[in-house]
Amino acid sequence: MTRVNLVKKDLINSVYMQIGFSKNISENLIDDFLMTIIENLRIEKKLKLSKFGTFSIRSKKSRIGRNPKTKERKTISNRDVVLFKASKEFKDLVNSKNDL
């Protein structure tokens, strides 16, 4: 199975084709949508999109890691990571045998 990436340009073209907004307006719409998600996640540390899923931020502590090639040990700094948990509706859509 080959991997297919969905890029922002694909989303812009989808809005352009389905709704009929200009490509410029479609790009602004997608940018605003994504920035709203990012900003809310930054502030609240958790964001739920109904019938899609929940994004959350979790802090990871620093730890010792190892480069598998050189076996060199290094400290991996503490950082925040984004988690995503799909909603039941989203999982059901993915697993349904019918076309969307």
N, C-alpha and C positions, 0 to 999 in steps of 0.2 A: 504494500500500500504506500503510495507516495504522499508526502506531506504537503498540504496546501495551506499557505498562509493567507489570512484575510488582512489586508492592509487598509489604512485609513482611506486611501483613494477608492477602494472598493465600496466602502460605506458611503462616501460622497457620491459616487456614481449611482448607488442604489437609491439614495434620497432623491437625487436628480431625476432618475428614471421613474420612480414610483409617485413622487409628489409633484414634480415639475418645477421645483425651485431652481434658480440658476445654480451653476456649479459653485460660484462664489458664496452664495447664501447657504448652500448645502454644506460647504466646508466650514463656514462659521457656525452653523448649527451643530455639526459633529464636534468641532473644537469646544464649543460652549458646554455641550453635554458631557464630554470627557473631563473638562476642567471642573465642572460641578461635582462629578463623582470624586475626583482627586481631592478637591478642597474639603468636601464633607468628610471624606475618609481621614484626611489630615487632622481636622478639628475634632471629630467625634470618635475616631479610632474604630468605627464600625459603620457599615452602610448596608442597608437591606433594600434590594430592588425586588418588589413583589413579583412573584411568579418567575423569577430569574435566579436569585441567590443572594448570599450575604458575603460582603468583603469585610475583612477585619485585619487589624495590624497587631502583630505579636512581636514583642522584644525578645531577641535571642542574646544570651550571654556570650562573652568571649570564650574561646576554647582553643585547644591545641589541635591543629590539623596536620596532614602529611601529604606532600606532593607524591602521587602514586608512581611517577616516573623516577624521580631522584631520591625518594624516601626522605627528603628534607622535611624537618618538622618546623611549622610556623604557627604563630598565634593568629587566629581568625578573630578580628575585632567584634565587639558587640554591635548589633545592628537591629533595625526593625525590618520585618518581612511582612508581605501582604499574603493573606490566606483567602481562599474562596471556597465557600460551601454552596453547592447547587441546591435549589429548592426542590421540593417533591415534584411540583409541576414541570420544572425544567428536566428533571431526571425522567419523568414519565414521557415527555416529548421526545427525548433522545432515544429512549428504549421502545417507543411505539413502532409498529410495523407499517403504519400508514404514512403516506407523504404528508408533509406539513402543508 
